[in-house]
Amino acid sequence: MAGWLDFFSLLFTTALFVGVVIGVIYAGRAISQAVESTKSSLKDKGINISDKGVSVKTKQYNRSDYLDSTQRGVIKALNASSFGTEQKQKQGASLGVRSAASRSRTSVNSVGSK
């Protein structure tokens, strides 16, 4: 015959089992909501994640945007170079940078002396 202790143990074990099942269901739903919110925030940024893969939305440039960015790059490169103006050549000489002519004379002299 079953006593009070056996009955209490059965109730405790059943409640523990049901609690674990409910906890797993709750955790699964929380993880699913986190994944969905992450997907929606990435979709707002232009990244779409689906079961078929990932797609990234890119900005379409027209011809004038492309030409403007190319011209900016060329101007930046020209401004960074030192062959354009005499003032920049003097600045390079004061920093210890040798001109192409002095480098070629030095290399020819060193080859001839060997």
Secondary structure, DSSP 8 states (H G I E B T S, - for coil): ---HHHHHHHHHHHHHHHHHHHHHHHHHHHHHHHHHHHHHHHHHTTEEEETTEEEE------HHHHHHHHHHHHHHHHHH-SSS-HHHHHHHHHTT---HHHHHHHHHHHHHT-
